[in-house]
Amino acid sequence: MVSFINFKLSEKSMNWKLVVLAIGMSLTFWDIFNVPYIINYVSKQFEVSTVIANLPLSAEMIGYAIGGVINGLLSSFKGRKIGLLTSMGLVSLGSLIGFLSQTFSWIIIAEFIIGLGIEGEISVVPAYISETVSAERRGRAVGLVTASGFLTTLIVGPIAVALGGEWRLLFLAGLLVSLIALITRLWLPESPMWIAKKEMKLSWDFGILMMTIVWFLSYFTGYALFSDPIFSFISSHGFTNTALYFTYILYGDPLGVVIGTLLNDNFERKCSVSLVNVLAGVVIVAWFFSSGSLMLIMGFMEMFLQGFKFPTMYAYTAEIFGTRIRTLGYGIADGIGHLGGAIGPIIFSLAYVNMQLLSFIVLAVVAGIAGTIVGIWGIRTTGKPLESIKG
């Protein structure tokens, strides 16, 4: 009876922790998705050129690459809690600068700092959850917190449109939520696994190289599917209101995240990560050759697969590293991997202009390679205690 009561208390405690982390993670994805709207509004107000208008997005991408490594290293040496507070503190600072911006340069600085915080958040949260929940619940717990972020895709657009160009309010919303998340995190306990391993030597792990390549290829494909040629592709199939039909297709993404979360502990994650990337490559080619309503269905399926893989890959990436290097490895893999998101749309766009079929084949091959790498060199993790995987 006593053990049962302790288990229930532990479950309630973990649920509270997940809610606290979900608040910050939802804000993280809020900032990711509201950047295009902010750029659209502020570039008109400050009357900057098209090239200059894209600098905040580029600055945020650079922030991703740097922030994951820095916060991952900080969390490796000083603890997960300090990493969780640092990431949310950076998002708060960036949001404040954005809200108070007097020139377009302020917006660039704000998005760079927010980028540091966003990737710092992603490098620590899955690791912290993985280290503080049971092996049987690890995948779903990471997925639930991840889903809280991806589901903001359903509200960012309508809110941004409803604000009617009041871009400062988009920063204000991020500032208020980040402060709430920052304060509530003060009560989070430190990871017991980090405490037990903090004196161990920090050593390189081959998995970092593997997952950096996998994330680079994954973001290459994922961000390419958000680039301008996709709208041209939809238009070429007779759908005139491309933004509307792209939205129909895009809703496959949050649905994939939800389903991926619910099934995250039911299948071996190595196999899930491998299979979903390979399937995504197959569907991309099928999408190109489809027409009419089937084209929309195939596009929806592609976005579904893109969404499905994220909670699985987030959990898997946290699992394959040892405790001592977990956050640093995660920060390097996902942070540097984001550079694929900067390169993918460019290569896809250049290929699309010259030969549309080739551009889709490129995305299919890239997705397939990502899945193949995990299938060959990945390790099994689902249901295993972290100590028995890498220690």
C-alpha positions, 0 to 999 in steps of 0.5 A: 500500500505504501509503495502504491501511494508513493508511486501515485505521488511520484506520478503527480509530481512528474505531471506537474513538472511536465506542465511547467516544461510544456509552458516553456516549450509551447513558447519556444515554438510560438517564437519559431512560428511567429517570426514570418509574421513579425518580419512581414509587419516590421519590414513594412513599418521600417521600410527595409529591402527584401534582403534586409527583411530576411536578416532576423530569420537568419540571425535566429538560425545562427542563434540556434546553432550557437545556443544549443552548443553553449547551453548544452555545455553549460548544462553538462557542467552546471546542471540541467536546472541552470540550463532550463533557467538560462534558455527561458531567460534568453527568450525573455530577454530577446522578447523584451528587446523585440517589444521595445525595438526602435529600429530594424536592427533591434529586431535582428538582435532580438531574434538572435537572442531568442534563437539562442534561447530556443535551441538552448531549450531544445537541447535541455528539456528532452534530456531532463525529462528522459532523466526524470521519468521511468523508461516505460513513460520516457517517449510519451513524456517527451512527446507530450511536452514536444506536442505542446510546442507543435500545436501552437501552429494552430493558433499563431497564424489566427492570432497574428492576423487578428492583431492586424500588424501590431507586431509588438504584441507578438513579442509581448505575448512571448515575454509574458509567457516566458517570465511565467515559465522562468519563475515556475522553473525555479521550483524544479528539482535538479536531475538526480542522474546528472547529480550522480554523474557530474564528476565523471569525465566528459568524453566524445560520443560517436552518436553525436556525429551520427545524430548531427548528420541525421538532424541536418538531413531532417531539417534540410527536408523539413524546412524545404517543404516550407519554402516558396516552391511548394506554393508554386507547386500547389498553384501548378495543380490548379489551386489558386488560393495557395495559402489556404490549400497549404494550410490544409496540407500543413495541418497534417503536421500537428496531427502527426505530432499527436499520433507520434506522441501516443505511439512513442513508447509502443515501438522501438524508436530506432525502427520508428525514426528510420522507417518514418524518414524513409517513408517520408522520402517515398511519399515526397516522390508520390506527391509530385506525381499526384493530381487533384484531391489526391495531391492534397492528400499526399501533401497532408500525408507528407506533413503528417510524417514530418510531424510524426518523426519529431517526438520520436527523434527528440526522445531518441536523441536524448537516449543515445548519449551518456548522461555526462554528455547528453545535453552537450551532444543534444545541443550539437546535434540539433543546433548544428543540424539546424543549418540544414534548415538554412541550406535545404530551402536554397538547394530545393528552390534552385533545383525546382527552377531548373527541374521540378522532378529533380528537386523532389527527388533530392528531398526524397534521397535526403530523407531516405539517407537520414532514415538509413543512417539510423537503421544501420548505426542506431541503437535500440533504446525503447523501454530500457533504463538510460543507465543500461544504454550508455550510462 
